[in-house]
Amino acid sequence: MTTASENWWNPETYARRRPNLVKRTHVLNGIRQHFLDQDFVEAETPALQISPGLEPHLQAFETRLTTPDGRQAQLYLHTSPEFACKKLLVAGEKRLFTLARVFRNAEASSLHHPEFTLLEWYRAQEGYEVLMQDCQDMLRAIARRLQQTSIIWKGQQVDLFQPWEHLSVTEAFQHYANIDLLATTEDPWKPDAGLLAEAARQQGIRTAEDDDWQAVFTRILLEKIEPHLGYSTPTILYDYPVSQAALSRPKPSDPRLAERFELYIAGVELANAFGELTDASEQRRRFEADCREKQRIYGQRYPIDEDFLAALDQGMPEAAGIALGVDRLVMLFTGAEDIEEVLWAPVRPGQSLNDADSR
């Protein structure tokens, strides 16, 4: 593991990391080849956006654009290429993928880096179930390229070629936490925080008086469920409560749920997928709710991308889309336990952070 005091370019440090970086190249080549073989086009989307993404807990990097005549505009480095990709679906693309450099502030851990690589792909006129098969096919294709049949991470072996586990969120809460999740969602859009908190406390999970339903849901997921996911084979955790829909659409057969799934391997969340919401008015409602929540929690808000809503209003086709963390994928294939071990040139705050703290 590279420590904060080590220079990543130190020859000895770099030599230790280089096998991971070579394998990273093979993984990226495998991703591209897989999608090109499936008649996808590779899109390049701009990192500079009017809106960086509106999930309440995401923190963006801000910058200013200056025109030649001196006018200025507030812009952000995107946290995901999602808005641009969906505009391309409106424009007429049917299958596209992008390997985007994305940016998230206030995130740093063994699994998080402020600048990282996100793979996103989208299929028009297809459902989110097809993306589940895509995940399986792509990871197996990469494994064959690397001459691997399994992933070994933190001493755990995950077989990519055995049948994958498919587990609904409600099944996972019942099995691993002994909680009837849907009993707390009589009103799907305003679930009962008190009921869920009481159920959590009965399972030994600490809650706070001011916890909302989402906070309790996330704590149960982190403490009771995620540690069991993606061992022996990968796990697809699907059909989230609709209050956790993000940019996904409600499930037609059960409006309490959303067409959303996440992929886990060895307890690591690797991908997040949606049956995409195409209703512009509903998307605006969710954006505005997210902005209010960010204002409540952090005292700030980001602008809504009106151009994105205009594209949805013009007519985005039915579609499914997914985002997968490439750096985490490389970590799993190499066995690296820290994200910096699979980055060519990690971002370090250096002395400037200390200088700022001392002022």
C-alpha positions in Angstrom: 0.0 0.0 0.0 1.2 3.5 -0.9 1.4 5.7 2.2 0.6 9.4 2.2 4.3 10.1 2.8 5.5 8.2 -0.2 5.8 9.8 -3.6 3.9 7.7 -6.1 6.7 8.4 -8.7 9.4 7.0 -6.5 10.9 4.2 -8.7 10.7 1.6 -6.0 7.1 2.5 -5.1 6.1 2.7 -8.8 7.8 -0.7 -9.6 5.6 -2.3 -6.9 2.4 -0.8 -8.4 3.3 -1.3 -12.0 1.8 -4.9 -12.4 -1.5 -3.5 -11.3 -1.3 -0.7 -13.8 -0.5 -3.1 -16.6 -3.5 -5.2 -15.7 -5.5 -2.0 -15.6 -4.7 -1.5 -19.2 -5.9 -5.0 -20.0 -9.1 -4.4 -18.2 -9.8 -1.1 -20.0 -9.0 -2.8 -23.4 -11.4 -5.6 -22.4 -14.2 -3.2 -21.6 -13.8 -1.4 -24.9 -13.6 -4.6 -27.0 -16.6 -6.1 -25.2 -18.9 -3.1 -26.0 -17.6 -2.6 -29.5 -18.4 -6.3 -30.2 -21.9 -5.5 -29.0 -22.3 -2.6 -31.6 -22.0 0.1 -29.0 -20.5 3.5 -29.8 -18.0 5.1 -27.4 -19.0 8.6 -26.5 -16.8 11.3 -25.0 -18.7 13.7 -22.8 -17.5 17.0 -21.3 -16.4 17.1 -17.7 -17.6 20.7 -17.3 -21.3 20.9 -16.6 -23.9 23.4 -15.5 -25.1 20.9 -12.9 -22.7 18.3 -11.5 -25.3 15.9 -10.3 -27.9 16.5 -7.6 -27.7 13.6 -5.2 -27.8 15.3 -1.7 -24.6 13.8 -0.4 -22.4 14.3 -3.4 -19.9 17.2 -3.2 -18.7 18.7 -6.5 -15.6 20.7 -7.6 -16.6 24.2 -8.7 -14.9 26.3 -11.3 -15.5 29.4 -13.5 -15.6 29.7 -17.2 -14.4 33.0 -18.6 -15.3 33.9 -22.2 -13.0 36.0 -24.4 -15.0 39.1 -23.7 -14.6 38.7 -20.0 -18.0 37.3 -19.0 -18.0 34.5 -16.4 -20.2 31.5 -15.7 -20.2 29.1 -12.7 -19.5 25.5 -13.8 -18.8 22.3 -12.1 -16.7 19.2 -12.8 -19.3 16.4 -13.3 -19.8 13.7 -10.7 -21.1 11.4 -13.5 -21.6 11.7 -17.3 -25.2 10.7 -16.9 -26.9 13.9 -18.1 -24.8 14.1 -21.2 -25.3 10.4 -22.0 -29.1 10.7 -21.7 -29.1 13.7 -24.0 -27.3 11.5 -26.6 -30.1 9.0 -26.2 -32.6 11.8 -27.0 -30.4 12.7 -30.0 -30.8 9.2 -31.4 -28.0 7.0 -30.1 -29.3 3.5 -29.3 -26.3 1.9 -27.5 -23.5 3.9 -26.1 -20.7 3.7 -23.5 -18.3 6.1 -22.0 -15.1 5.8 -19.9 -15.3 9.1 -18.1 -13.0 10.9 -15.7 -15.3 12.1 -12.9 -14.8 14.2 -9.8 -16.2 14.0 -6.3 -15.0 16.3 -3.5 -14.8 15.3 0.2 -14.4 11.6 -0.7 -11.2 9.8 0.2 -10.7 6.3 1.5 -9.3 3.0 0.3 -12.3 2.8 -2.1 -12.8 6.5 -2.9 -10.6 9.0 -4.8 -11.5 12.6 -5.7 -10.8 11.9 -9.4 -11.7 8.5 -10.7 -12.8 6.6 -13.8 -16.5 5.7 -14.3 -17.8 3.4 -17.0 -21.4 4.1 -18.0 -23.4 2.4 -20.7 -26.9 2.9 -21.9 -29.4 0.8 -24.0 -32.4 2.4 -25.6 -35.6 0.4 -25.8 -34.2 -2.2 -23.3 -35.0 -3.0 -19.7 -32.7 -3.0 -16.7 -32.7 -6.8 -16.7 -30.5 -6.7 -19.8 -27.9 -4.7 -17.9 -27.7 -7.5 -15.3 -26.7 -9.8 -18.2 -24.3 -7.2 -19.5 -22.5 -7.1 -16.2 -22.1 -10.8 -16.2 -21.0 -11.0 -19.8 -18.5 -8.2 -19.5 -16.8 -9.3 -16.3 -16.5 -12.9 -17.7 -15.0 -11.5 -20.9 -12.4 -9.5 -19.0 -11.6 -12.5 -16.8 -11.0 -14.6 -19.9 -8.7 -11.9 -21.3 -6.8 -12.0 -18.0 -6.9 -15.8 -17.9 -8.8 -15.8 -14.6 -11.9 -17.6 -13.5 -12.3 -15.9 -10.2 -11.5 -12.8 -8.2 -9.5 -13.1 -4.9 -9.9 -10.0 -2.7 -9.0 -9.7 0.9 -8.7 -13.5 1.1 -12.1 -14.1 -0.3 -12.5 -16.0 -3.6 -15.4 -15.0 -5.9 -16.2 -17.3 -8.8 -17.3 -15.3 -11.9 -18.4 -18.3 -13.9 -20.8 -19.9 -11.4 -24.4 -18.6 -11.4 -24.6 -15.1 -9.9 -26.8 -14.4 -7.0 -29.9 -12.2 -7.6 -31.4 -10.9 -4.3 -34.1 -8.2 -4.0 -33.6 -5.5 -1.4 -36.7 -6.6 0.5 -35.4 -10.2 0.6 -32.0 -9.0 1.8 -33.5 -6.9 4.7 -35.6 -9.9 5.7 -32.9 -12.5 5.5 -29.9 -10.5 6.9 -31.6 -8.0 9.2 -34.9 -9.7 10.0 -36.7 -6.5 9.0 -39.9 -6.2 6.9 -38.8 -3.2 4.9 -42.1 -2.6 3.0 -44.0 -2.6 6.3 -42.4 0.8 6.8 -43.4 2.2 3.4 -47.2 2.4 3.5 -46.7 5.8 1.7 -43.9 4.8 -0.7 -42.7 8.4 -1.2 -42.9 9.2 2.5 -41.8 6.1 4.4 -42.1 5.9 8.1 -38.7 6.7 9.7 -40.0 5.8 13.2 -41.1 2.3 12.3 -37.8 1.6 10.5 -35.7 3.0 13.4 -37.6 0.9 15.9 -37.0 -2.2 13.8 -33.3 -1.3 13.5 -32.9 -0.9 17.2 -34.5 -4.3 17.8 -31.6 -5.7 15.7 -29.0 -3.8 17.7 -28.4 -1.0 15.3 -28.0 2.5 16.8 -30.2 5.3 15.5 -30.4 9.0 16.3 -33.5 11.0 17.1 -33.1 13.1 13.9 -32.4 10.2 11.6 -34.7 10.2 8.5 -35.9 7.0 6.9 -33.0 7.1 4.3 -30.4 7.5 7.0 -31.7 4.4 8.9 -32.1 2.4 5.6 -28.4 3.2 4.7 -27.2 2.2 8.2 -29.0 -1.1 8.1 -27.6 -1.7 4.6 -24.1 -1.0 5.6 -24.1 -2.9 8.9 -26.3 -5.9 8.2 -26.4 -6.5 4.5 -23.5 -5.3 2.5 -20.9 -7.4 4.4 -22.7 -10.6 3.1 -23.0 -9.6 -0.6 -20.9 -10.8 -3.5 -19.1 -13.7 -1.7 -18.6 -17.0 -3.6 -20.3 -15.4 -6.6 -21.2 -11.8 -7.4 -24.6 -10.5 -6.1 -27.1 -8.3 -7.9 -29.2 -6.5 -5.3 -32.3 -5.3 -7.1 -35.6 -3.4 -6.8 -34.9 -0.7 -4.2 -37.8 1.1 -2.4 -39.1 3.9 -4.7 -38.0 6.6 -2.2 -34.4 5.5 -3.1 -35.1 5.6 -6.9 -32.6 8.4 -7.7 -33.0 8.7 -11.5 -34.8 5.3 -12.0 -38.4 4.8 -12.8 -41.1 3.1 -10.5 -41.6 -0.6 -11.2 -44.8 -1.0 -13.2 -45.8 -4.2 -11.4 -45.2 -2.7 -7.9 -45.1 1.1 -7.6 -43.6 0.8 -4.1 -40.3 -0.3 -5.8 -37.9 1.2 -8.3 -36.2 -0.4 -11.3 -32.7 -0.1 -9.8 -30.0 -2.6 -8.9 -26.5 -2.6 -7.6 -23.7 -5.1 -8.2 -21.6 -6.3 -5.3 -18.4 -8.4 -5.4 -16.6 -9.4 -2.1 -18.7 -6.8 -0.2 -17.7 -4.0 -2.6 -20.4 -2.0 -4.3 -19.3 -2.0 -8.0 -22.1 -0.7 -10.1 -25.5 1.1 -9.9 -28.1 0.6 -12.6 -31.5 2.1 -13.5 -34.5 1.5 -15.6 -34.3 5.1 -16.6 -36.9 7.7 -15.6 -38.1 9.6 -18.7 -40.8 11.8 -17.2 -39.5 15.3 -17.2 -42.0 16.6 -14.6 -41.3 13.8 -12.2 -37.6 14.3 -12.7 -38.0 18.0 -11.9 -39.9 17.1 -8.7 -37.1 14.7 -7.6 -34.4 17.3 -8.4 -36.1 20.0 -6.4 -36.5 17.6 -3.5 -32.8 16.7 -3.7 -31.9 20.4 -3.8 -33.9 21.1 -0.7 -32.3 18.1 1.1 -28.8 19.3 0.3 -29.7 22.8 1.5 -31.0 21.3 4.7 -28.0 19.1 5.4 -25.1 21.2 3.9 -26.5 24.7 3.5 -25.8 24.7 -0.2 -27.4 23.6 -3.5 -26.4 23.1 -7.1 -28.3 24.3 -10.1 -30.7 22.1 -12.0 -29.7 21.3 -15.6 -32.7 22.8 -17.4 -31.2 21.6 -20.7 -31.4 18.0 -19.5 -35.1 18.4 -18.5 -35.8 20.0 -21.9 -34.2 16.9 -23.5 -36.4 14.6 -21.4 -39.5 16.7 -22.3 -38.7 16.4 -26.0 -38.8 12.7 -25.7 -36.2 10.4 -24.2 -36.8 6.8 -25.3 -37.4 4.1 -22.8 -33.9 3.0 -21.7 -31.7 1.4 -19.1 -28.3 2.7 -17.9 -25.6 1.8 -15.5 -22.5 3.3 -13.9 -19.6 1.0 -12.9 -16.4 2.1 -10.9 -13.5 1.1 -13.1 -10.8 1.6 -10.4 -12.7 -0.7 -8.1 -13.0 -3.2 -10.8 -9.3 -3.2 -11.3 -8.8 -3.4 -7.6 -10.8 -6.6 -7.5 -9.0 -8.2 -10.5 -5.6 -7.3 -9.1 -6.3 -7.9 -5.4 -5.2 -4.4 -4.5 -6.8 -3.2 -1.3 -6.3 0.5 -1.8 -7.5 2.5 -4.8 -4.2 4.4 -5.1 -2.5 1.0 -5.9 -4.4 0.9 -9.3 -4.1 4.6 -10.3 -1.3 5.8 -12.6 -0.9 9.1 -10.8 -2.9 9.5 -7.6 -4.2 13.0 -6.6 -2.6 14.2 -3.4 -3.5 17.5 -1.7 0.1 18.0 -0.6 1.4 21.0 1.3 -1.4 23.2 0.1 -3.9 21.5 2.4 -1.7 22.2 5.4 -1.2 25.8 4.3 -4.9 26.3 4.1 -5.4 24.8 7.6 -2.8 27.1 9.1 -4.2 30.4 7.8 
